Amino acid sequence: MGTRTCTDWTVKVLRVEQEAGRTPARLDPVSATRIIVTGGERALTDQVTSADAASDPAFARELAHTWWHGVYRRPGT
């Protein structure tokens, strides 16, 4: 499975999980997917070198929650 296909699929799965109430509504599927698919180090490098600075707060929140709680079964936040 290519990166683009994997990314699209993961965003879709996270949105389905949100709609079902199993993943918090506050989760940002795009940022969380970047962390899942590209990995933490690569995602950080990409964020700093390529992403719009306006996305920094959402990215930082997703990075912290993903590493602390995981993606799919976070406590209510």
C-alpha positions in Angstrom: 0.0 0.0 0.0 1.5 3.4 -1.0 1.8 6.3 1.4 -1.0 8.3 -0.2 -3.4 5.3 -0.1 -2.4 4.5 3.5 -2.8 8.2 4.5 -6.3 8.4 2.9 -7.4 5.2 4.5 -6.1 6.2 7.9 -7.9 9.6 7.8 -11.1 7.7 6.8 -10.8 5.2 9.6 -10.2 8.0 12.2 -13.3 9.9 10.9 -15.4 6.7 11.1 -14.2 6.1 14.7 -15.1 9.7 15.5 -18.6 9.4 14.1 -19.1 6.2 16.1 -18.0 8.0 19.2 -15.0 5.7 19.8 -12.4 8.4 19.1 -12.7 11.9 20.5 -14.4 14.5 18.3 -11.5 16.9 19.1 -8.9 14.6 17.5 -7.5 16.1 14.3 -7.6 13.2 11.8 -5.1 14.8 9.4 -2.4 15.6 12.0 -2.9 12.2 13.7 -2.6 10.4 10.4 0.6 12.2 9.5 2.0 11.0 12.9 0.8 7.4 12.4 1.8 7.1 8.7 5.1 9.0 8.6 6.2 8.4 12.1 7.0 10.9 14.8 10.5 12.1 13.7 9.6 12.4 10.1 6.3 14.1 11.0 8.1 16.6 13.2 10.6 17.4 10.5 7.8 17.8 7.9 5.9 20.1 10.3 8.9 22.4 10.9 10.1 22.5 7.3 6.9 22.3 5.2 3.7 22.9 7.1 1.8 26.1 7.5 2.7 27.5 11.0 -1.0 28.0 11.6 -1.3 24.2 11.9 1.4 24.0 14.7 -1.1 24.1 17.6 -3.2 21.2 16.2 -0.1 19.2 15.3 1.5 19.7 18.7 -1.8 18.6 20.4 -2.0 15.5 18.2 1.6 14.6 18.8 1.3 14.9 22.6 -2.0 12.9 22.7 -0.8 10.3 20.3 2.4 9.5 22.2 0.7 9.7 25.6 -2.6 7.9 25.0 -2.4 6.4 21.5 -4.8 7.4 18.7 -7.9 5.3 19.0 -8.7 5.0 22.6 -8.1 8.3 24.3 -9.8 9.3 27.5 -12.3 12.1 27.0 -10.6 15.4 26.5 
